[in-house]
């Protein structure tokens, strides 16, 4: 009866057209939020990147691709920053994923206290990043730092972790891994628990070892989850800002000056919004290319 009434009210609407209108009506709130909070700012950043705009004077001059040309070909600091960002990502992503998988394998079963252990490893994820970085900044001080005091008990003279170029990047990477590994651990645990136990039982009946079951059954079935974790961890590694800002400020000797923090410096310390916007667009392209590459690599393997 309802369909008949609808046809009489709007005889020119076909069923397909009505379904399309209803679909657009349901997604319109999400679409509006996307356009307002993502599409609009993205268009604004693209426009700003084509101008020379000083945040203090509020004067903008159209310069075309000059900001991009300056970053890519005339500014040696840019490539140093990109190198630091790549080092940070290369150090963080494999370490985070490997540790998350080990923790997930250890905590995916059912035993006394498993919920407590999961909570302990996941708690840093929901902890304030600023508070986390400040605490670790005190822990990693020179002789007064807790880490070096522990090392001194076993006769090791620890470095000033955040003030020596050779150690600062490693210290920031490790503290970031400890902060975020719990999220990837939960994703891996969910994927492991979704694997039917019959697969492992059948393999054991055939004489397969634990390593063989993991290598040939568990790991391939974790492929989609691993891809998701790799993509979000890689994107997060290029967007890191809070840890760098609180722990090292890009130092020492620009040894931890990564792209996200460099963009902040150009835009809000040197007030060159146009150049900062161009750097942001370059970072956007870098992350997009890496994501597409990872997806293509996964499809080729499957």
C-alpha positions as CSV (number, residue, x, y, z in Angstrom):
1,X,0.0,0.0,0.0
2,X,2.8,2.4,0.9
3,X,4.6,1.8,-2.5
4,X,1.3,2.5,-4.3
5,X,0.8,5.7,-2.5
6,X,4.3,6.8,-3.2
7,X,3.8,6.1,-6.9
8,X,0.6,8.2,-7.0
9,X,2.3,11.1,-5.2
10,X,5.4,11.1,-7.4
11,X,4.6,9.0,-10.5
12,X,7.8,10.3,-12.3
13,X,10.1,8.7,-9.6
14,X,11.2,5.2,-10.4
15,X,12.2,2.7,-7.7
16,X,15.9,3.2,-8.5
17,X,15.6,7.0,-8.3
18,X,13.8,6.8,-4.9
19,X,16.4,4.4,-3.5
20,X,19.2,6.8,-4.7
21,X,17.5,9.8,-3.1
22,X,17.0,7.9,0.2
23,X,20.7,6.8,0.1
24,X,21.9,10.4,-0.4
25,X,19.6,11.5,2.4
26,X,21.1,9.0,4.9
27,X,24.7,9.8,4.0
28,X,24.2,13.6,3.8
29,X,25.2,14.3,7.4
30,X,28.5,12.4,7.0
31,X,29.1,14.0,3.6
32,X,28.5,17.5,5.0
33,X,30.9,16.9,7.8
34,X,33.5,15.6,5.4
35,X,33.2,18.6,3.1
36,X,33.2,21.1,6.1
37,X,36.0,19.5,8.1
38,X,38.2,17.9,5.4
39,X,37.3,19.0,1.9
40,X,37.2,22.7,2.7
41,X,40.4,22.9,4.7
42,X,42.2,20.8,2.0
43,X,41.1,23.3,-0.7
44,X,42.3,26.1,1.5
45,X,45.7,24.6,2.1
46,X,46.1,24.0,-1.6
47,X,45.3,27.7,-2.2
48,X,47.6,28.9,0.6
49,X,50.5,26.8,-0.7
50,X,50.3,28.9,-3.9
51,X,50.7,32.2,-2.0
52,X,53.3,34.0,0.1
53,X,51.2,34.7,3.1
54,X,52.6,36.1,6.3
55,X,50.5,35.3,9.3
56,X,51.4,38.5,11.2
57,X,50.8,41.0,8.4
58,X,47.9,39.0,6.9
59,X,49.1,39.9,3.4
60,X,49.0,37.2,0.7
61,X,50.7,37.4,-2.6
62,X,50.1,34.7,-5.3
63,X,53.5,33.1,-6.2
64,X,52.3,30.0,-8.0
65,X,54.6,26.9,-7.5
66,X,57.4,29.0,-6.0
67,X,56.9,27.5,-2.5
68,X,57.2,24.0,-3.9
69,X,60.2,24.9,-6.0
70,X,61.9,26.4,-2.9
71,X,61.2,23.3,-0.8
72,X,62.2,20.7,-3.3
73,X,65.2,22.4,-5.0
74,X,66.5,25.3,-3.0
75,X,66.1,24.4,0.6
76,X,68.6,21.8,1.8
77,X,66.9,21.7,5.2
78,X,63.8,20.1,3.6
79,X,65.6,17.0,2.5
80,X,67.3,16.7,5.9
81,X,63.8,16.8,7.4
82,X,62.5,14.2,5.0
83,X,65.4,12.0,5.8
84,X,64.6,12.3,9.5
85,X,61.0,11.4,8.8
86,X,61.9,8.4,6.8
87,X,64.3,7.2,9.6
88,X,61.6,7.7,12.1
89,X,59.1,5.7,10.1
90,X,61.5,2.9,9.2
91,X,62.4,2.6,12.9
92,X,58.9,2.8,14.3
93,X,56.7,0.8,11.9
94,X,58.6,-2.6,11.9
95,X,59.3,-2.4,15.7
96,X,55.7,-1.5,16.5
97,X,54.2,-4.2,14.3
98,X,56.6,-6.9,15.5
99,X,56.1,-6.1,19.2
100,X,52.3,-5.9,18.7
101,X,52.3,-9.3,17.1
102,X,54.4,-10.9,19.8
103,X,52.2,-9.4,22.5
104,X,49.0,-10.5,20.6
105,X,50.3,-14.1,20.3
106,X,51.1,-14.1,24.0
107,X,47.8,-12.6,25.1
108,X,45.3,-14.0,22.6
109,X,44.7,-17.1,24.7
110,X,42.6,-17.5,27.9
111,X,44.5,-17.7,31.2
112,X,44.4,-16.1,34.6
113,X,45.2,-12.4,34.4
114,X,45.1,-12.0,30.6
115,X,42.7,-9.0,30.9
116,X,45.0,-7.3,33.3
117,X,48.0,-7.7,30.9
118,X,46.0,-6.5,28.0
119,X,44.9,-3.4,30.0
120,X,48.5,-2.7,31.0
121,X,49.7,-2.7,27.4
122,X,46.7,-0.8,26.1
123,X,46.6,1.9,28.8
124,X,49.3,4.1,27.2
125,X,47.2,4.4,24.0
126,X,44.5,6.3,25.9
127,X,47.0,8.2,28.0
128,X,47.6,11.9,27.1
129,X,50.4,12.0,24.6
130,X,51.7,15.3,26.1
131,X,51.8,13.8,29.6
132,X,53.4,10.6,28.3
133,X,56.1,12.6,26.5
134,X,56.8,14.8,29.6
135,X,57.2,11.8,31.9
136,X,59.6,10.1,29.5
137,X,61.5,13.3,29.1
138,X,62.3,13.2,32.8
139,X,63.0,9.5,32.7
140,X,65.5,9.9,29.9
141,X,67.5,12.8,31.4
142,X,71.3,12.5,31.9
143,X,72.7,11.3,35.2
144,X,69.5,12.3,37.1
145,X,67.3,10.3,34.8
146,X,65.6,7.1,36.1
147,X,66.8,5.1,33.1
148,X,70.4,6.0,33.6
149,X,70.2,5.4,37.3
150,X,69.0,1.9,36.7
151,X,71.8,1.3,34.1
152,X,74.3,2.6,36.7
153,X,73.3,-0.2,39.1
154,X,74.7,-2.7,36.6
155,X,77.8,-0.6,35.7
156,X,76.6,1.0,32.5
157,X,77.1,4.7,32.0
158,X,74.0,5.7,30.0
159,X,74.1,8.7,27.6
160,X,72.0,11.8,27.8
161,X,69.4,10.3,25.6
162,X,67.6,13.4,24.4
163,X,70.7,15.6,24.1
164,X,73.0,13.5,21.9
165,X,72.2,13.3,18.2
166,X,73.0,9.6,17.9
167,X,70.6,8.6,20.7
168,X,67.7,11.2,20.5
169,X,66.0,9.7,17.5
170,X,66.2,6.2,18.9
171,X,64.8,7.4,22.2
172,X,61.8,9.1,20.6
173,X,61.1,6.1,18.4
174,X,61.1,3.6,21.4
175,X,58.9,5.8,23.6
176,X,56.4,6.3,20.7
177,X,56.3,2.5,20.1
178,X,55.6,1.8,23.7
179,X,52.8,4.4,23.6
180,X,51.0,3.1,20.5
181,X,51.8,-0.6,20.4
182,X,48.7,-1.5,22.5
183,X,46.4,-0.4,19.7
184,X,48.0,-2.7,17.1
185,X,48.1,-5.5,19.7
186,X,44.3,-5.3,20.1
187,X,43.8,-5.4,16.3
188,X,46.1,-8.5,16.1
189,X,44.3,-10.2,19.0
190,X,40.9,-9.7,17.3
191,X,42.3,-11.2,14.1
192,X,43.9,-14.1,15.9
193,X,40.7,-14.9,17.7
194,X,38.8,-14.9,14.4
195,X,40.9,-17.7,13.0
196,X,39.1,-21.0,13.3
197,X,40.9,-23.3,15.7
198,X,40.2,-26.3,13.4
199,X,43.0,-25.1,11.1
200,X,45.6,-25.4,13.8
201,X,44.2,-28.7,15.2
202,X,44.2,-30.3,11.7
203,X,47.8,-29.2,11.1
204,X,48.9,-30.7,14.4
205,X,47.3,-34.0,13.5
206,X,49.5,-33.9,10.3
207,X,52.6,-33.4,12.5
208,X,53.1,-29.6,11.9
209,X,55.1,-27.8,14.5
210,X,54.0,-24.5,16.2
211,X,56.3,-22.5,13.9
212,X,55.0,-24.2,10.8
213,X,51.4,-23.5,11.9
214,X,52.2,-19.9,12.4
215,X,54.2,-19.6,9.2
216,X,51.8,-21.3,6.8
217,X,48.4,-20.8,8.4
218,X,48.2,-18.0,11.0
219,X,50.5,-15.5,9.2
220,X,48.8,-15.6,5.8
221,X,45.3,-15.3,7.5
222,X,46.6,-12.2,9.3
223,X,47.5,-10.6,6.0
224,X,44.5,-8.2,5.8
225,X,44.9,-7.1,9.4
226,X,48.7,-6.6,8.9
227,X,48.0,-4.4,5.9
228,X,45.6,-2.2,7.9
229,X,48.1,-1.9,10.7
230,X,51.0,-1.1,8.4
231,X,49.0,1.6,6.6
232,X,47.8,3.4,9.8
233,X,51.1,3.0,11.6
234,X,53.0,4.4,8.6
235,X,50.6,7.4,8.3
236,X,50.9,8.0,12.1
237,X,54.7,7.9,11.9
238,X,54.7,10.8,9.4
239,X,52.2,12.8,11.4
240,X,54.0,12.6,14.7
241,X,54.3,16.0,16.4
242,X,53.5,15.9,20.1
243,X,56.5,13.6,21.0
244,X,59.0,15.7,19.1
245,X,57.6,19.0,20.4
246,X,57.7,17.9,24.1
247,X,60.8,15.7,24.2
248,X,63.3,17.2,21.8
249,X,61.9,20.3,20.1
250,X,63.5,18.9,16.9
251,X,67.0,18.8,18.4
252,X,69.7,18.2,19.1
253,X,71.2,19.7,16.0
254,X,68.0,19.1,14.1
255,X,68.5,15.4,14.6
256,X,64.8,14.7,15.3
257,X,63.3,17.5,13.2
258,X,60.6,15.6,11.3
259,X,58.3,16.9,8.6
260,X,55.2,17.5,10.8
261,X,57.2,19.5,13.3
262,X,59.0,21.4,10.5
263,X,55.6,22.4,9.1
264,X,54.6,23.7,12.6
265,X,57.8,25.7,12.8
266,X,57.4,27.4,9.4
267,X,53.7,28.2,10.0
268,X,53.5,29.2,13.7
269,X,57.1,30.2,14.6
270,X,58.2,31.8,11.4
271,X,54.6,32.8,10.4
272,X,55.2,31.7,6.7
273,X,51.8,30.1,6.2
274,X,52.2,29.7,2.4
275,X,55.4,27.8,2.7
276,X,54.0,25.6,5.5
277,X,51.0,24.8,3.4
278,X,53.2,23.7,0.6
279,X,55.1,21.4,2.9
280,X,51.8,20.0,4.2
281,X,50.8,19.2,0.6
282,X,54.1,17.5,0.0
283,X,53.7,15.4,3.1
284,X,50.1,14.6,2.0
285,X,51.5,13.3,-1.4
286,X,54.3,11.3,0.3
287,X,51.8,9.5,2.6
288,X,49.4,8.9,-0.2
289,X,52.1,7.4,-2.4
290,X,53.3,5.2,0.4
291,X,49.7,4.0,1.1
292,X,49.1,3.2,-2.5
293,X,52.4,1.3,-2.7
294,X,51.5,-0.8,0.4
295,X,48.1,-1.6,-1.1
296,X,49.6,-2.6,-4.4
297,X,52.3,-4.7,-2.7
298,X,49.6,-6.6,-0.8
299,X,47.5,-7.2,-3.9
300,X,50.5,-8.6,-5.7
301,X,51.2,-11.0,-2.9
302,X,47.7,-12.2,-2.9
